[in-house]
Amino acid sequence: MPIKLNKNQIVIIIVIVVLIIFAFLYQKGQFKGIGLSISSKQAGEKAIEYINNNILAGAGTASLVSVTEANGVFKVNIKIGEQSYDSYISKDGKLLFPEGYEMDTKAAEKKTATTSVGNFLTSDSEVCMEGNKPIIYFFGSTGCPHCQWEHPIVAEVLKNFEGLVSFHNNMDSQNDSEVFSKYSDGGIPTLVFGCKYYRLGSGEGEGEENETKALTAVLCKLTGNKPAETCSAVEDLTSQIK
């Protein structure tokens, strides 16, 4: 019996096939403009530009969610419609991999989690508490530009939840390493909200305003929509979170 594919599945298959071809052409030197010292910003920009102009070509629009450094490559997370996908670019900018296969079964299990507001993943873990307050973990480094972008936004949002959550601010810290290894593949920034919602990467692709709203919505989900004056402004987003 032939397998029927919907429009979105067809688009994604086309994206994967063309990205494989793109990776081959990269290796052969057919694409110019990427130097030996490619930055994470360049990696994200060029991936999005190529996918939109040459692969989707009007059939859809890919947007950049985040770029992180993990396992010796750049991990580029893109969003097409309501779905997000990961691609990988070598640090010299010569190879683009449309998909990575995780050989660590523990890490592979993370990929079964569902995507929620702000590209947070929802785990099946119970909410972790400290003093009857959900624990909020931030893992990052001042040497990471994406962490520098994300950290002040997280800190500012958390000001509205003082007394309601317990913040473990692991910027340039090795604390809570067990939590980090459970929810991250080694890339930063990593955000873990209540051990229930987590995300690897910043929200730069969505912009500061949308990132602020997404973080607020996830926190409101954990606090039972408290404080009311803060959570009422994002109740439409909070209601989408399972």
N, C-alpha and C positions, 0 to 999 in steps of 0.2 A: 504494500500500500504506500503510495507516494506521500512524502512529508510536505505539508503545507506550511509555508513561512509567511508571517505577516510583514508589513512594510518596514517596521523598525528592525526586525531580524535581518531582513535583506540588506538594509543600510549598514548594519553592524558587520555583516559578513564581508561586504564590499570594503569597509574601512580596514578590517583585519588583513584582507588579501592585498590591498594596495600598500598598506604599511609594510608588509613583508617585502614587496617589490621595492619600496622606498628604502628599506634597510639594505637591500642588495646594491642599489644604486649609490647609496651613501658610501659603501665599501669600495665601489669602483671609482669613486670620485666624480660622479656625474652632477652632484649638487654642490654649489660653491657658497661661500659666505659664512661658513662656520669654521672658526679658527681652532687652533690646538687648545686654547684656553677658554673654551666655551663656559659661560656662566649659567647658573640655574635659570636666570631670567631669559637668556637667549634660548635655552632649551625649550622652555614653555612657549615663548613667542613663536618660534619657528615651527614647532609641532602644530600649534593651533592654526597658524597661517597656511601651512601646507595642507592640513586636513580640510579646512574650509574652502580653500581656493581650488584644490586639485582632486579631492576625494568626494566630499559632499556636494560641492559645486551647485549650491542652491537647494539641494534635497533636504538640507537640515543645517543647523549651525552648532558647531562645537565651541565650548567656552572653557577657559582654563580654570580649574579649581585650585590646584596647588602643584608646586614642584618641590620635592624634597630629595635629599641625598640619602641613599640607602644601599648598603651592600656594594659599594664601589661604583654605583651608577646614579643617574638622575631618574627619579620616579616622577612621571608626569601624569597627574590625574586630570582627565577631561570629562566634560559633561555634554551629552547629546540628548536633547529632550529632557526626560526625567531620569535618565540612566547615567551613571558615571563609570568610567573605564580607566584602567592604568596602562601606560606604556612606559618603556624604559629607554633612556638614551645614554650611550657611553660618554664618559666625561671628556673625551677628545672630540665629541660631536660627530663621529664617523659612522656610528651604528645606531639604528633605531629599532627597538624590539616592541612589537605590538602587544605582547603579553609575556608575563613571567610565570614560570611554574615553580611553586614553592615545594621544595623537597623536604622541608621540616613539617611533619604532619601536625605538630602543635600549632604552628603558624597558619597552616592551611585551613585549620578549623575556623580561624577568625573570619575567613572569607564567606562563611555561610551566614554571617550576621546580616540583618536587613538594614538598608540605608534609610536614615531619617532626616529631619530638618537640619539644614546646615551641613549636609553630607556626613553627619555623625552616624556611626553604626550602632545598632541596638543589639546588645548581647542578651543572653538568657540568664545572666548572673543576677543575684539579688542585690539590691542597692546597699552599698557599703556605707556604714555610719561611724561617726566618731562623736561621742557625746550627744547622741540622738540627732546628729546633723549629717546630711550627705557629704561625703568627702569629695572635694574637687582637686584633681591632680593636674599640674602643668609641668611638662618636661621640655626643657629647651636650653639653649646656650646663647650667650651674647655674641658669639662668633658666627651665629646663624642668622642671616638677614630676615628669613621668614619668621624666626622666633622673635626677632626684634620688632617685627610688624605686629605679630599676634599678641605678645605678652602684655603690652599696655592696654590693649582692648579688653582682654580677659580681666585684668586688674580693675579697670574702670567699671566694667559690668558688675563685677563682684561687690563693688561698693554698695549696690542696691540690695545686696543679700546678706549684709552684715548681721551676724547672730543667727542666721538660718542655715549656713553651710560652713564646713571646715575646709579651709584652703591650704593645700600642700603645694607651696610655690617652689618647684624644683628647677629654677633657672640657675644654671651653673652648679647644679647639685647632683650628687650620686645617691641621694636618699630615695627610698621607695623603689629600689631597683627591681624587686619582684613584680611590682605592679607594671613598671615600664616594660619588662620583658614579656609580660603576659599580653599586653595590648599593642605593643609596637614591634616592628621588624628591625628596629634600630634607628629609624629615621626620626627627625625632630622638625618642628614641634609636634609633640603628642599631647592630646588633651583627653583626660579620662574623667568623666562626670558621674560620680556616684557608682563607679564600676559597672554601670548599666549602659551608658552612652560614651562612645569614644571616637576619636578621629586622629588620623595621622596626617599632618600637614596644616597649613594656615588657611584662612578664609580670604586670602588676597584676591582670588579670582572673582569673588562675589562683591568685594568692596567693603569698606568699613561700616557703612550704615546697615547693610544686609547682614554682615557678620555679627554686629551688635544685637540685632533682633534675633538671630538664630541662637546665639549663646544665651540670651535672656529667656527664650522660649524653652530651651532644654533645662535651664535652671529652675524655671517655674514648674516644669513637669516634676522635677525632683522635690520641690518644696510644697507641692499641693497648691500652686498658684498664689504663693505668698512671696513678697508683699503684694497686696491686691492692686495698689496704685501702679506698680511696675508691670505686673503680669496682665492686667487688663488690656494693655496696649499691644500685646502679642498673643492674645488668646486664640486668634485664628491659626497661628503657627503651632501653638502648644497643643491644640486639639488634633493636629496631624501626627503627633508623636505617640507611639504605642508604648 
